Amino acid sequence: MSLADGIFKSMCEDILTNGTSTEGQKVRPHWPDGTPAYTIKQFGVVNRYDLRKEFPAITLRRTALKSCMDEILWIWQKKSNNIHDLHSHIWDEWADENGSIGKAYGYQLGVKHHYPEGEFDQVDRVLFDLKNNPYSRRIMTNIYQHQDLSEMALYPCAWSVTFNVTHNPGDEKLTLNAVLNQRSQDVLAANNWNVCQYAILLMMFAQVSDMIPGELVHMITDAHIYDRHQDIVRELISRPEYPAPKVSLNPEVKDFYAFTTADLIVEDYVTGEQIRDIPIAI
């Protein structure tokens, strides 16, 4: 059965059983009808996914893997902050009349910074270091820039990624690992979506750096289940599990900027019934 299913179920059960509630407190999120969106939450959730064992897609319901990749390419490859460059509508709620989400996400990754070796944006700096200085302990990105928060439609949720390279005895190639830091997460709507898209990012970076994709460690400061999601989550984690899908990339692609969603190969992805019309707090 899928290892990701077990991790997801354990996390949800822990939140529902041992979490704390925000009901009656002052909260920013609300439902489209104006009602406050309260949560039950756990602080400091850490989940580990080893891509050498299997791809971390849950099978309790289908995660749209090509859409996950499309969004990660929008942020990390296109470095865009405009929803017209995205093929889904997940950011529509936060975009202005021109499609912009302000100085958020892809915008921050595209800002160039000065280093001793020259000018790089954050993505190109990661790619440079993986090629030239793979054992550096400084290979990281940070899009939570305080000076620009007032010009962001939404403060970044997944705000930092730290890459770390290891060499396992007997392996010809180095292994690329990553830590994803997330300040806040809607567990039902976004957990496996985020896990899968950063797993795909790790796979892409590993491939173009001639490395093996290793562990993705997901650190969530505030992992929460909204009040209107709790019954849905209880039903979801009661479902049967299936084997994890086989997920790979087109091995011919050696340039990160050449990847498209057509290069994602998904095989044997058997899942439970999809959940439609999940209410989203704003």
C-alpha positions as CSV (number, residue, x, y, z in Angstrom):
1,M,0.0,0.0,0.0
2,S,1.1,3.6,-0.5
3,L,3.4,4.9,2.2
4,A,2.0,8.4,1.6
5,D,-1.5,7.1,2.5
6,G,-0.2,5.9,5.9
7,I,1.5,9.2,6.6
8,F,-1.6,11.2,5.6
9,K,-3.9,9.1,7.7
10,S,-1.7,9.2,10.8
11,M,-1.4,13.0,10.5
12,C,-5.1,13.5,10.1
13,E,-6.0,11.2,13.0
14,D,-3.5,13.0,15.2
15,I,-5.0,16.4,14.3
16,L,-8.6,15.3,14.8
17,T,-7.8,13.5,18.1
18,N,-5.1,15.7,19.7
19,G,-5.3,19.0,17.9
20,T,-6.4,22.3,19.4
21,S,-9.4,24.4,18.1
22,T,-9.5,28.0,17.1
23,E,-13.3,28.2,17.4
24,G,-14.4,31.5,18.9
25,Q,-11.0,33.1,18.4
26,K,-10.1,36.0,16.2
27,V,-9.1,34.4,12.8
28,R,-8.4,35.9,9.4
29,P,-9.8,33.1,7.1
30,H,-13.5,33.1,6.4
31,W,-15.9,31.2,4.2
32,P,-17.4,32.8,1.1
33,D,-20.6,33.5,3.0
34,G,-18.6,35.6,5.5
35,T,-18.6,33.0,8.3
36,P,-15.3,32.7,10.2
37,A,-13.3,29.6,9.1
38,Y,-12.2,27.9,12.3
39,T,-9.8,25.0,12.4
40,I,-8.5,22.2,14.5
41,K,-4.7,22.3,14.3
42,Q,-1.4,20.7,15.2
43,F,1.8,22.7,15.7
44,G,5.0,21.5,14.2
45,V,4.1,18.5,12.0
46,V,7.1,16.8,10.3
47,N,6.6,14.2,7.6
48,R,9.3,12.4,5.6
49,Y,9.0,10.9,2.1
50,D,11.7,8.8,0.6
51,L,11.5,9.1,-3.2
52,R,13.9,6.1,-3.5
53,K,11.1,3.9,-2.2
54,E,8.1,5.3,-4.0
55,F,6.5,8.5,-5.2
56,P,4.5,10.1,-2.4
57,A,1.0,10.4,-4.0
58,I,-1.9,9.3,-1.8
59,T,-4.3,6.8,-3.3
60,L,-7.3,7.6,-1.0
61,R,-8.3,10.1,-3.7
62,R,-6.5,11.2,-6.9
63,T,-4.0,14.0,-6.8
64,A,-3.8,15.8,-10.1
65,L,0.0,15.3,-10.7
66,K,0.3,17.1,-14.0
67,S,-1.6,20.1,-12.5
68,C,0.8,20.0,-9.5
69,M,3.7,20.1,-11.9
70,D,2.2,22.9,-13.9
71,E,1.9,25.1,-10.7
72,I,5.5,24.3,-9.6
73,L,6.8,25.2,-13.1
74,W,4.7,28.4,-12.9
75,I,6.5,29.4,-9.7
76,W,10.0,27.9,-10.1
77,Q,10.6,27.8,-13.9
78,K,8.5,30.7,-15.3
79,K,8.9,32.6,-12.0
80,S,5.6,34.2,-12.8
81,N,3.1,36.0,-10.5
82,N,0.4,36.1,-13.2
83,I,-2.4,33.5,-13.3
84,H,-2.6,33.9,-17.1
85,D,0.7,31.8,-17.2
86,L,-1.0,29.1,-15.2
87,H,-3.3,26.4,-16.7
88,S,-5.5,25.9,-13.6
89,H,-7.8,28.3,-11.6
90,I,-6.5,27.7,-8.1
91,W,-5.1,31.2,-7.8
92,D,-8.0,33.1,-9.3
93,E,-9.4,34.2,-5.9
94,W,-6.2,36.1,-5.2
95,A,-5.5,37.7,-8.5
96,D,-6.2,41.3,-9.5
97,E,-8.0,42.5,-12.7
98,N,-4.7,42.0,-14.6
99,G,-4.1,38.5,-13.3
100,S,-1.3,39.5,-10.9
101,I,-0.9,38.1,-7.4
102,G,1.6,40.8,-6.6
103,K,5.2,40.3,-5.4
104,A,4.6,36.8,-4.3
105,Y,5.8,33.3,-5.1
106,G,7.4,33.3,-8.6
107,Y,8.1,37.0,-8.5
108,Q,10.4,36.5,-5.5
109,L,12.3,33.6,-7.1
110,G,13.0,35.7,-10.2
111,V,14.6,38.6,-8.3
112,K,18.3,38.7,-9.0
113,H,20.8,39.0,-6.1
114,H,24.5,39.7,-6.1
115,Y,26.9,36.9,-5.1
116,P,30.7,36.7,-5.4
117,E,30.2,34.6,-8.5
118,G,27.9,37.0,-10.2
119,E,24.2,37.8,-10.4
120,F,21.7,35.0,-9.9
121,D,18.0,34.7,-9.0
122,Q,17.2,32.1,-6.3
123,V,16.5,29.2,-8.7
124,D,19.6,29.7,-10.8
125,R,21.7,30.0,-7.6
126,V,20.4,26.6,-6.5
127,L,21.2,25.0,-9.9
128,F,24.6,26.6,-9.9
129,D,25.5,25.3,-6.4
130,L,24.2,21.8,-7.1
131,K,26.6,21.7,-10.1
132,N,29.6,23.5,-8.6
133,N,29.4,23.2,-4.8
134,P,27.0,20.3,-4.0
135,Y,28.1,19.8,-0.4
136,S,27.3,23.4,0.5
137,R,25.0,23.8,3.5
138,R,23.7,27.0,2.0
139,I,21.6,25.8,-0.9
140,M,18.3,27.3,-0.1
141,T,15.5,29.6,-1.2
142,N,13.3,32.0,0.8
143,I,10.3,33.8,-0.7
144,Y,8.9,35.3,2.6
145,Q,10.4,38.7,2.0
146,H,9.1,41.1,4.7
147,Q,9.7,44.3,2.6
148,D,7.3,43.0,0.0
149,L,4.6,41.4,2.1
150,S,2.3,44.4,1.7
151,E,2.4,44.0,-2.0
152,M,1.5,40.3,-2.0
153,A,-2.1,39.1,-2.5
154,L,-1.3,36.2,-0.2
155,Y,1.6,35.7,2.1
156,P,3.6,32.6,1.0
157,C,2.5,29.4,2.7
158,A,5.3,27.2,1.4
159,W,8.0,29.7,1.9
160,S,11.4,28.0,2.0
161,V,13.2,25.1,0.5
162,T,16.7,23.9,1.7
163,F,18.5,21.4,-0.5
164,N,21.1,19.0,0.9
165,V,23.3,16.5,-0.9
166,T,24.4,13.1,0.5
167,H,26.5,10.2,-0.9
168,N,25.3,6.8,0.2
169,P,27.9,4.0,0.2
170,G,27.8,2.0,-3.0
171,D,25.9,4.6,-5.0
172,E,27.6,5.9,-8.1
173,K,25.7,9.2,-8.0
174,L,25.0,11.7,-5.2
175,T,21.6,11.9,-3.7
176,L,19.6,15.2,-3.6
177,N,17.4,15.8,-0.6
178,A,15.2,18.7,0.4
179,V,13.4,20.3,3.3
180,L,10.2,22.1,2.5
181,N,9.1,24.7,5.2
182,Q,5.5,25.6,5.3
183,R,4.1,28.1,7.7
184,S,0.4,27.0,7.3
185,Q,-1.4,24.3,5.5
186,D,-5.0,23.4,4.7
187,V,-4.5,19.6,5.1
188,L,-7.5,18.4,3.1
189,A,-7.2,20.8,0.2
190,A,-3.4,21.2,-0.1
191,N,-1.3,18.6,1.8
192,N,-0.7,16.0,-0.9
193,W,-0.8,18.6,-3.6
194,N,2.2,20.3,-2.0
195,V,4.0,17.1,-1.2
196,C,3.7,15.9,-4.8
197,Q,4.7,19.1,-6.5
198,Y,7.8,19.5,-4.4
199,A,8.6,15.8,-4.9
200,I,8.5,16.6,-8.7
201,L,10.6,19.6,-8.2
202,L,13.2,17.5,-6.3
203,M,13.1,15.0,-9.1
204,M,13.7,17.6,-11.8
205,F,16.6,19.3,-9.9
206,A,18.1,15.9,-9.3
207,Q,17.9,14.9,-12.9
208,V,19.5,18.0,-14.3
209,S,22.2,17.8,-11.7
210,D,22.9,14.1,-12.4
211,M,21.8,13.0,-8.9
212,I,19.4,10.6,-7.4
213,P,16.2,12.1,-5.8
214,G,16.2,11.2,-2.1
215,E,14.2,12.4,0.9
216,L,11.7,15.2,0.9
217,V,11.1,16.4,4.5
218,H,8.0,18.4,4.9
219,M,7.8,20.7,8.0
220,I,4.4,22.4,8.7
221,T,4.2,24.9,11.4
222,D,0.4,25.0,11.5
223,A,-1.2,21.9,10.0
224,H,-5.0,22.4,10.2
225,I,-8.3,20.9,9.2
226,Y,-11.1,23.4,8.7
227,D,-14.4,23.0,10.6
228,R,-16.3,22.3,7.3
229,H,-13.7,19.7,6.3
230,Q,-13.7,17.5,9.3
231,D,-16.4,15.1,8.2
232,I,-14.9,14.9,4.7
233,V,-11.5,14.0,6.2
234,R,-13.0,11.3,8.5
235,E,-14.6,9.7,5.5
236,L,-11.4,10.0,3.4
237,I,-9.1,8.4,5.9
238,S,-11.5,5.5,6.3
239,R,-11.0,4.5,2.6
240,P,-9.0,1.5,1.4
241,E,-5.4,2.1,0.1
242,Y,-3.8,1.1,-3.1
243,P,-0.2,0.7,-4.2
244,A,1.7,3.9,-5.0
245,P,1.8,5.0,-8.6
246,K,5.0,4.8,-10.6
247,V,6.1,8.4,-11.4
248,S,9.1,9.4,-13.5
249,L,10.4,12.1,-15.8
250,N,11.5,12.0,-19.4
251,P,15.1,11.1,-19.0
252,E,16.1,13.0,-22.1
253,V,15.6,16.4,-20.4
254,K,18.8,17.7,-18.9
255,D,17.9,21.4,-18.6
256,F,15.5,22.5,-15.9
257,Y,14.0,25.2,-18.1
258,A,13.1,22.6,-20.8
259,F,10.7,20.6,-18.6
260,T,7.0,20.6,-19.5
261,T,4.1,18.7,-18.0
262,A,4.4,16.3,-21.0
263,D,7.7,15.1,-19.4
264,L,5.9,13.7,-16.4
265,I,5.2,10.0,-16.7
266,V,2.5,8.5,-14.4
267,E,1.7,4.8,-14.5
268,D,-0.6,2.5,-12.5
269,Y,-2.3,5.3,-10.5
270,V,-5.3,3.6,-8.9
271,T,-7.3,5.7,-6.4
272,G,-10.5,6.1,-4.5
273,E,-13.3,8.3,-5.8
274,Q,-12.5,12.0,-6.2
275,I,-14.0,14.5,-3.7
276,R,-15.7,17.3,-5.6
277,D,-16.5,20.9,-4.5
278,I,-14.3,21.1,-1.4
279,P,-15.2,24.4,0.3
280,I,-12.1,26.7,0.3
281,A,-11.5,29.3,3.1
282,I,-10.3,32.7,1.9
